[in-house]
């Protein structure tokens, strides 16, 4: 087999994370983050990887605003740049958060497609994970009627740099059956996204954010 590769690394250019938030009414310096990543492979539209996660994260803030909910902590949506080849957006965000003295109570990332929700996985620094997961697991009966499970596991690449702050990290887990038919391919286009499945995921994330904000860890 003979393969000719024409890959190249182009010069760096300046790019940005996109951030919006609802300021906390009691503890504005403590943050609950929801996010996805803005960049994608150029073969398709990046609709599931990760346009879906960005849309769901923005929709969490819209849902809370529509409900008239006043969060205790700051609820922040971050659309991270450069997840696909370096995590510079996630690393820079964590660096800036530390510089500003912010504490991230929790961070939730949606980067597994916009399919039907199945639950959330959780991770944290070893020093706090046992205590945090015990509290989160106590919330599971509220999610079970909707077929959602809360499990130990990973979180997300972009929020990984926040782990040293000793907050709770979580990954949104949708149904994975179709994801790798689309992942990093020319088929990852907007027509492959089911609106209802996308909305169910956003509502699931909003529910978790609400409970973490209201009851803390």
VOPAGU-2260 file (C-alpha; in pm, 1 decimal, decimal comma):
REM VOPAGU-2260
SITE   aa  ch    i         X         Y         Z
SITE  UNK   A    0       0,0       0,0       0,0
SITE  UNK   A    1     132,7     342,9     -95,5
SITE  UNK   A    2     -13,2     645,7      84,0
SITE  UNK   A    3      66,8    1005,7      -1,1
SITE  UNK   A    4     -28,9    1248,9     277,5
SITE  UNK   A    5     -62,3    1622,9     223,2
SITE  UNK   A    6    -130,0    1725,9     583,0
SITE  UNK   A    7      26,4    2045,3     709,0
SITE  UNK   A    8      28,9    2257,4    1021,2
SITE  UNK   A    9     -58,8    2617,4     942,3
SITE  UNK   A   10      69,2    2915,2    1145,9
SITE  UNK   A   11    -114,5    2998,8    1467,4
SITE  UNK   A   12    -381,6    3270,6    1456,1
SITE  UNK   A   13    -562,8    3446,5    1741,1
SITE  UNK   A   14    -903,3    3299,7    1830,5
SITE  UNK   A   15   -1141,0    3329,0    2122,8
SITE  UNK   A   16   -1367,3    3144,1    2362,0
SITE  UNK   A   17   -1723,8    3279,2    2366,4
SITE  UNK   A   18   -1870,6    3330,2    2713,3
SITE  UNK   A   19   -2210,1    3430,0    2853,6
SITE  UNK   A   20   -2338,5    3407,4    3209,5
SITE  UNK   A   21   -2617,1    3468,3    3458,2
SITE  UNK   A   22   -2456,5    3632,5    3759,9
SITE  UNK   A   23   -2510,7    3458,6    4093,3
SITE  UNK   A   24   -2733,9    3629,7    4348,5
SITE  UNK   A   25   -2557,8    3494,4    4660,4
SITE  UNK   A   26   -2217,4    3357,3    4558,1
SITE  UNK   A   27   -2123,3    3527,9    4229,4
SITE  UNK   A   28   -1757,4    3423,9    4262,8
SITE  UNK   A   29   -1853,6    3055,9    4260,5
SITE  UNK   A   30   -1926,4    2930,5    3910,4
SITE  UNK   A   31   -2118,5    2643,9    3751,0
SITE  UNK   A   32   -2002,7    2605,7    3390,5
SITE  UNK   A   33   -2180,5    2441,8    3098,3
SITE  UNK   A   34   -1996,9    2419,4    2767,9
SITE  UNK   A   35   -1903,4    2267,0    2436,7
SITE  UNK   A   36   -1639,1    2348,8    2176,8
SITE  UNK   A   37   -1665,2    2582,1    1877,9
SITE  UNK   A   38   -1408,4    2428,4    1644,6
SITE  UNK   A   39   -1467,5    2122,0    1428,0
SITE  UNK   A   40   -1309,2    1912,1    1158,0
SITE  UNK   A   41   -1371,5    2063,0     816,7
SITE  UNK   A   42   -1501,1    1745,0     653,6
SITE  UNK   A   43   -1860,6    1816,7     763,3
SITE  UNK   A   44   -2046,0    2091,8     951,3
SITE  UNK   A   45   -1941,0    1978,8    1297,2
SITE  UNK   A   46   -2311,3    1956,0    1382,6
SITE  UNK   A   47   -2282,5    1682,5    1646,4
SITE  UNK   A   48   -1913,8    1752,5    1722,9
SITE  UNK   A   49   -1976,0    1996,2    1869,6
SITE  UNK   A   50   -2245,5    2227,7    1743,1
SITE  UNK   A   51   -2496,3    2024,4    1944,3
SITE  UNK   A   52   -2303,5    2072,7    2268,8
SITE  UNK   A   53   -2269,7    2447,5    2209,9
SITE  UNK   A   54   -2642,8    2478,8    2138,7
SITE  UNK   A   55   -2738,3    2278,1    2447,6
SITE  UNK   A   56   -2507,5    2481,5    2670,3
SITE  UNK   A   57   -2654,2    2810,9    2548,5
SITE  UNK   A   58   -3003,4    2667,6    2590,3
SITE  UNK   A   59   -2938,2    2592,4    2958,2
SITE  UNK   A   60   -2908,2    2967,0    3020,2
SITE  UNK   A   61   -3216,0    3036,5    2806,2
SITE  UNK   A   62   -3423,3    2781,5    3001,1
SITE  UNK   A   63   -3321,3    2926,4    3338,6
SITE  UNK   A   64   -3396,4    3279,9    3217,9
SITE  UNK   A   65   -3733,5    3174,4    3076,7
SITE  UNK   A   66   -3824,5    3015,7    3411,3
SITE  UNK   A   67   -3733,6    3337,8    3590,1
SITE  UNK   A   68   -3485,6    3145,0    3805,7
SITE  UNK   A   69   -3231,0    3350,2    3999,6
SITE  UNK   A   70   -2928,4    3126,1    4056,5
SITE  UNK   A   71   -2731,3    3140,0    4380,3
SITE  UNK   A   72   -2404,2    3082,1    4194,8
SITE  UNK   A   73   -2294,6    3227,4    3863,2
SITE  UNK   A   74   -2413,9    3002,0    3578,8
SITE  UNK   A   75   -2175,4    3040,4    3286,3
SITE  UNK   A   76   -2186,6    2908,4    2932,0
SITE  UNK   A   77   -1845,7    2869,9    2768,1
SITE  UNK   A   78   -1798,4    2780,7    2402,3
SITE  UNK   A   79   -1436,2    2666,5    2393,7
SITE  UNK   A   80   -1202,8    2719,6    2100,4
SITE  UNK   A   81    -938,0    2471,2    1978,8
SITE  UNK   A   82   -1057,0    2149,9    2142,1
SITE  UNK   A   83    -976,0    1939,8    1837,6
SITE  UNK   A   84    -602,2    1997,2    1820,3
SITE  UNK   A   85    -464,2    2134,3    2142,6
SITE  UNK   A   86    -724,9    2239,6    2403,6
SITE  UNK   A   87    -590,8    2592,2    2408,5
SITE  UNK   A   88    -934,6    2733,8    2479,5
SITE  UNK   A   89    -988,0    2507,3    2779,5
SITE  UNK   A   90    -637,5    2562,3    2911,9
SITE  UNK   A   91    -660,3    2940,2    2875,4
SITE  UNK   A   92   -1001,5    2947,0    3040,2
SITE  UNK   A   93    -868,8    2758,4    3344,9
SITE  UNK   A   94    -565,3    2985,1    3356,6
SITE  UNK   A   95    -784,9    3296,7    3355,8
SITE  UNK   A   96   -1022,7    3152,4    3614,7
SITE  UNK   A   97    -731,2    3087,6    3847,7
SITE  UNK   A   98    -589,2    3434,3    3785,9
SITE  UNK   A   99    -925,0    3590,2    3876,6
SITE  UNK   A  100    -959,2    3376,9    4190,1
SITE  UNK   A  101   -1281,4    3212,0    4074,9
SITE  UNK   A  102   -1396,0    2884,0    4226,5
SITE  UNK   A  103   -1567,8    2644,2    3988,7
SITE  UNK   A  104   -1816,2    2447,9    4193,4
SITE  UNK   A  105   -1903,8    2234,9    3890,9
SITE  UNK   A  106   -1843,2    2211,5    3517,3
SITE  UNK   A  107   -2058,3    2015,0    3271,0
SITE  UNK   A  108   -1949,2    1949,0    2913,0
SITE  UNK   A  109   -2159,3    1825,7    2621,4
SITE  UNK   A  110   -1928,1    1678,6    2357,1
SITE  UNK   A  111   -2071,7    1339,6    2265,8
SITE  UNK   A  112   -2340,0    1437,2    2016,7
SITE  UNK   A  113   -2693,5    1570,1    2037,7
SITE  UNK   A  114   -2868,4    1237,0    2077,1
SITE  UNK   A  115   -3123,8    1112,1    2331,5
SITE  UNK   A  116   -2996,9    1170,8    2687,5
SITE  UNK   A  117   -2884,4     869,7    2890,6
SITE  UNK   A  118   -2733,8    1047,7    3192,1
SITE  UNK   A  119   -2412,5    1201,9    3319,6
SITE  UNK   A  120   -2069,1    1077,4    3419,6
SITE  UNK   A  121   -1868,0    1244,6    3693,9
SITE  UNK   A  122   -1505,3    1306,3    3782,1
SITE  UNK   A  123   -1312,5    1520,6    4029,9
SITE  UNK   A  124    -986,1    1545,8    4215,4
SITE  UNK   A  125    -930,6    1232,8    4426,1
SITE  UNK   A  126    -939,2    1435,8    4746,6
SITE  UNK   A  127   -1302,5    1538,4    4696,2
SITE  UNK   A  128   -1450,9    1291,0    4449,3
SITE  UNK   A  129   -1592,6    1042,5    4699,8
SITE  UNK   A  130   -1781,2    1309,9    4893,1
SITE  UNK   A  131   -1906,9    1482,9    4577,5
SITE  UNK   A  132   -2024,2    1166,3    4405,8
SITE  UNK   A  133   -2211,5    1054,2    4716,9
SITE  UNK   A  134   -2408,3    1380,6    4712,7
SITE  UNK   A  135   -2471,9    1362,1    4338,6
SITE  UNK   A  136   -2581,0     998,5    4358,9
SITE  UNK   A  137   -2847,2    1102,4    4610,9
SITE  UNK   A  138   -3007,4    1305,2    4330,4
SITE  UNK   A  139   -3039,6    1005,8    4097,5
SITE  UNK   A  140   -3403,2     922,2    4192,5
SITE  UNK   A  141   -3500,3    1258,7    4041,8
SITE  UNK   A  142   -3345,6    1159,7    3707,7
SITE  UNK   A  143   -3449,2     793,4    3694,2
SITE  UNK   A  144   -3808,1     857,6    3570,7
SITE  UNK   A  145   -3648,9    1007,6    3257,4
SITE  UNK   A  146   -3415,9     712,1    3202,8
SITE  UNK   A  147   -3104,4     900,1    3315,3
SITE  UNK   A  148   -2819,3     742,9    3512,8
SITE  UNK   A  149   -2548,9     916,6    3716,8
SITE  UNK   A  150   -2222,6     722,9    3700,2
SITE  UNK   A  151   -1853,6     750,4    3779,8
SITE  UNK   A  152   -1638,8     816,6    3474,4
SITE  UNK   A  153   -1487,5    1091,8    3265,2
SITE  UNK   A  154   -1608,1    1446,3    3206,8
SITE  UNK   A  155   -1485,7    1645,8    2907,4
SITE  UNK   A  156   -1159,9    1752,2    2745,8
SITE  UNK   A  157   -1224,0    2127,9    2768,9
SITE  UNK   A  158   -1317,0    2125,0    3137,6
SITE  UNK   A  159   -1035,7    1886,0    3233,2
SITE  UNK   A  160    -792,3    2171,7    3312,2
SITE  UNK   A  161   -1032,7    2284,8    3589,6
SITE  UNK   A  162    -980,1    1961,7    3785,2
SITE  UNK   A  163    -709,3    2115,5    4003,8
SITE  UNK   A  164    -966,1    2358,8    4147,7
SITE  UNK   A  165   -1128,5    2061,5    4324,3
SITE  UNK   A  166   -1477,6    2115,7    4186,6
SITE  UNK   A  167   -1707,0    1855,2    4030,7
SITE  UNK   A  168   -1663,0    1774,5    3661,6
SITE  UNK   A  169   -1933,8    1608,6    3455,3
SITE  UNK   A  170   -1984,6    1482,3    3102,1
SITE  UNK   A  171   -2327,8    1471,8    2939,4
SITE  UNK   A  172   -2389,1    1116,7    2812,8
SITE  UNK   A  173   -2629,8    1079,2    2521,0
SITE  UNK   A  174   -2710,2     756,1    2338,3
SITE  UNK   A  175   -2387,0     660,5    2160,5
SITE  UNK   A  176   -2517,7     420,2    1894,9
SITE  UNK   A  177   -2494,6     661,7    1600,3
SITE  UNK   A  178   -2217,6     895,4    1709,8
SITE  UNK   A  179   -1925,1     723,5    1541,3
SITE  UNK   A  180   -2115,5     697,7    1214,0
SITE  UNK   A  181   -2077,5    1077,2    1203,6
SITE  UNK   A  182   -1778,5    1168,6    1419,2
SITE  UNK   A  183   -1511,2    1359,8    1220,7
SITE  UNK   A  184   -1674,0    1268,0     889,3
SITE  UNK   A  185   -1843,7    1450,1     603,1
SITE  UNK   A  186   -2175,7    1313,8     736,4
SITE  UNK   A  187   -2162,5    1529,8    1050,9
SITE  UNK   A  188   -2414,1    1778,7     907,5
SITE  UNK   A  189   -2706,6    1973,8    1053,3
SITE  UNK   A  190   -2971,6    1752,2     893,6
SITE  UNK   A  191   -2847,8    1464,6    1115,3
SITE  UNK   A  192   -2950,7    1648,0    1434,3
SITE  UNK   A  193   -3294,0    1564,6    1575,6
SITE  UNK   A  194   -3441,7    1875,2    1735,4
SITE  UNK   A  195   -3636,2    1684,8    2001,8
SITE  UNK   A  196   -3331,1    1484,4    2109,4
SITE  UNK   A  197   -3129,6    1807,5    2125,5
SITE  UNK   A  198   -3394,3    1972,0    2343,3
SITE  UNK   A  199   -3413,9    1672,6    2577,9
SITE  UNK   A  200   -3037,5    1694,5    2632,2
SITE  UNK   A  201   -3051,1    2067,1    2705,2
SITE  UNK   A  202   -3334,8    2013,3    2953,5
SITE  UNK   A  203   -3137,6    1735,3    3126,0
SITE  UNK   A  204   -2834,1    1961,3    3158,8
SITE  UNK   A  205   -3050,7    2246,1    3290,1
SITE  UNK   A  206   -3200,7    2013,9    3552,5
SITE  UNK   A  207   -2854,9    1911,2    3676,1
SITE  UNK   A  208   -2737,1    2273,8    3683,0
SITE  UNK   A  209   -3047,2    2376,5    3881,2
SITE  UNK   A  210   -2995,1    2103,8    4142,6
SITE  UNK   A  211   -2623,1    2177,2    4182,0
SITE  UNK   A  212   -2694,6    2547,8    4215,2
SITE  UNK   A  213   -2980,7    2506,1    4462,3
SITE  UNK   A  214   -2832,4    2238,2    4687,9
SITE  UNK   A  215   -2457,3    2271,2    4626,5
SITE  UNK   A  216   -2206,7    1996,7    4705,0
